[in-house]
């Protein structure tokens, strides 16, 4: 018998948060030693980041189950969607992890693994505590597509932010310690980090553009509310960033500053406005 969503959601949340927490705390595998005597004693089979990333994979699958269980009221006829600021954060982190898997990055990096696992664990628990509000009707039959594209843009910009943060740390390390051109523990060179950051920003900009176009098409009628204004402002900031990168060669602090500004506006556009409406004002937000 299939578990009801009332039981499936907390069970999946428990598995996901537990797996992510273990992955975040999992010890780093020690590099092989040049001492011949150390080679005679084999390392434990479960030691190292490989096992930790299996825990991340388990958490990712369980998080997907929790998202599906919470996103729809399966007991209602017809089905009703449920969404809010915390599920948006959870789906965003889920997309970020999916992007890392698709990009086939150096997933053995203990720094990347610990940061992503800790953030994902927190987002899963937050989504369980604040599941959002039910939407009895959809403004348009394709409104869920609008949501998916918007959350995909969140995930892509989230991946770009993570890479930009690693890039800032690597640059700071180069300036103050004259270390190699990558952040210790990530295994990703500085130029590679910069290239990946730009790729994620470009993909996120395309997805955000499609999201805004779909929102304008589906809206009945079009509303210039806080979410719309902040989303358009974020789109403009990212457009300036990409134009400055292409024609003016923006790099380093300048590009990262524009990325931070656009991401902050985008976060406030949906997650921030929903948090204020749902948690502080206890009001039901609009559907789209």
SELO-651274 format. One line per 10 residues: number of its first residue (from 1); for each residue x, y, z of C-alpha. Coordinates in steps of 0.1 Angstrom, whole numbers, always signed. Layout:
N
NUM> X Y Z; ...
END
This chain:
288
1> +0 +0 +0; +13 +34 -10; +21 +57 +20; -1 +87 +23; +15 +122 +18; +10 +128 +56; +34 +100 +64; +55 +101 +32; +65 +138 +37; +80 +136 +72
11> +96 +102 +64; +113 +116 +32; +123 +147 +51; +139 +127 +79; +158 +105 +54; +169 +135 +33; +180 +157 +62; +198 +128 +79; +216 +118 +47; +227 +154 +40
21> +238 +160 +76; +260 +129 +75; +274 +139 +42; +282 +174 +55; +300 +159 +86; +317 +130 +67; +355 +131 +71; +378 +140 +43; +398 +112 +27; +434 +116 +34
31> +457 +118 +3; +479 +87 -3; +512 +89 +16; +546 +84 +0; +557 +64 +30; +559 +27 +19; +549 +15 +54; +516 +33 +51; +506 +14 +20; +506 -19 +39
41> +476 -9 +60; +445 -6 +38; +421 +23 +45; +386 +15 +57; +362 +8 +28; +338 +34 +39; +363 +62 +44; +365 +91 +20; +342 +114 +0; +330 +87 -23
51> +308 +73 +4; +298 +108 +14; +286 +116 -21; +265 +84 -20; +248 +100 +10; +243 +131 -10; +226 +111 -37; +204 +94 -12; +194 +128 +3; +188 +142 -32
61> +164 +113 -40; +146 +116 -7; +143 +154 -11; +126 +149 -45; +101 +126 -28; +95 +152 -1; +90 +179 -26; +65 +159 -46; +46 +149 -14; +44 +185 -2
71> +37 +202 -35; +3 +187 -40; -27 +180 -17; -32 +144 -29; -63 +139 -7; -83 +167 -25; -104 +163 -56; -94 +180 -78; -58 +181 -68; -46 +214 -53
81> -10 +227 -54; +9 +238 -23; +38 +262 -25; +57 +288 -6; +90 +305 +2; +105 +274 +20; +97 +249 -7; +111 +273 -32; +144 +273 -13; +143 +235 -11
91> +137 +231 -48; +164 +256 -56; +190 +236 -36; +177 +205 -53; +183 +221 -87; +218 +232 -77; +227 +196 -68; +213 +184 -101; +233 +210 -119; +265 +197 -103
101> +257 +162 -113; +250 +171 -149; +281 +192 -151; +302 +163 -138; +323 +186 -116; +349 +175 -91; +323 +161 -68; +350 +145 -46; +357 +180 -34; +350 +179 +3
111> +345 +217 +5; +317 +217 -22; +302 +186 -7; +300 +200 +28; +286 +233 +18; +259 +219 -5; +250 +191 +19; +246 +216 +48; +225 +240 +28; +203 +212 +14
121> +197 +198 +49; +186 +232 +62; +163 +237 +32; +146 +204 +36; +139 +210 +73; +127 +245 +65; +104 +233 +38; +89 +208 +63; +83 +235 +89; +69 +260 +64
131> +52 +239 +37; +34 +269 +21; -2 +275 +13; -27 +256 -9; -37 +272 -41; -73 +261 -49; -70 +270 -86; -44 +278 -112; -46 +311 -131; -36 +292 -162
141> -33 +256 -172; +5 +260 -178; +11 +279 -146; +32 +250 -131; +55 +253 -161; +60 +290 -152; +69 +278 -116; +93 +252 -128; +112 +276 -151; +114 +302 -123
151> +128 +276 -99; +152 +264 -125; +165 +300 -129; +169 +301 -91; +189 +269 -91; +212 +281 -119; +219 +314 -102; +224 +296 -70; +251 +275 -86; +266 +307 -100
161> +267 +322 -65; +284 +292 -51; +311 +293 -78; +315 +331 -73; +320 +326 -36; +347 +300 -42; +363 +323 -68; +364 +352 -43; +380 +328 -17; +406 +316 -43
171> +415 +352 -53; +419 +362 -16; +441 +332 -10; +462 +341 -40; +467 +377 -29; +475 +370 +8; +493 +336 +6; +505 +332 -29; +489 +298 -31; +481 +278 -62
181> +454 +291 -85; +426 +272 -70; +408 +271 -37; +422 +244 -15; +398 +215 -12; +377 +223 -42; +401 +210 -68; +387 +235 -93; +412 +260 -109; +404 +297 -106
191> +399 +302 -144; +376 +272 -144; +356 +287 -116; +352 +319 -135; +341 +301 -167; +316 +280 -148; +302 +311 -130; +296 +328 -163; +280 +298 -179; +256 +294 -150
201> +247 +331 -151; +240 +329 -188; +218 +298 -185; +200 +314 -155; +194 +346 -175; +179 +327 -204; +156 +307 -180; +146 +339 -161; +138 +356 -194; +115 +327 -204
211> +100 +328 -169; +91 +365 -172; +77 +360 -207; +56 +331 -195; +44 +351 -165; +34 +380 -188; +15 +356 -211; -2 +336 -183; -11 +366 -160; -48 +374 -159
221> -44 +403 -156; -8 +415 -155; +1 +428 -120; +30 +451 -111; +34 +438 -76; +65 +435 -55; +75 +401 -71; +71 +414 -106; +90 +446 -100; +119 +429 -82
231> +121 +401 -108; +123 +427 -137; +150 +446 -117; +170 +414 -112; +167 +406 -149; +180 +441 -158; +210 +437 -134; +219 +403 -150; +215 +418 -185; +240 +446 -175
241> +263 +420 -161; +264 +399 -192; +267 +430 -214; +295 +443 -193; +313 +410 -194; +309 +407 -232; +318 +443 -243; +338 +457 -213; +355 +425 -201; +342 +427 -166
251> +358 +402 -143; +366 +395 -107; +351 +418 -81; +331 +439 -106; +313 +409 -121; +308 +392 -88; +293 +424 -73; +267 +426 -101; +260 +389 -96; +254 +394 -59
261> +231 +424 -65; +210 +406 -91; +207 +374 -70; +196 +395 -39; +169 +411 -60; +158 +377 -73; +157 +362 -39; +136 +390 -26; +113 +388 -56; +98 +354 -47
271> +113 +340 -15; +114 +373 +3; +79 +384 -7; +64 +350 +1; +81 +349 +35; +66 +383 +44; +31 +373 +32; +30 +338 +46; +50 +341 +79; +48 +377 +89
281> +14 +389 +75; -3 +354 +74; -18 +363 +40; -24 +341 +10; -1 +352 -18; -13 +353 -55; -11 +321 -75; +14 +331 -102
END
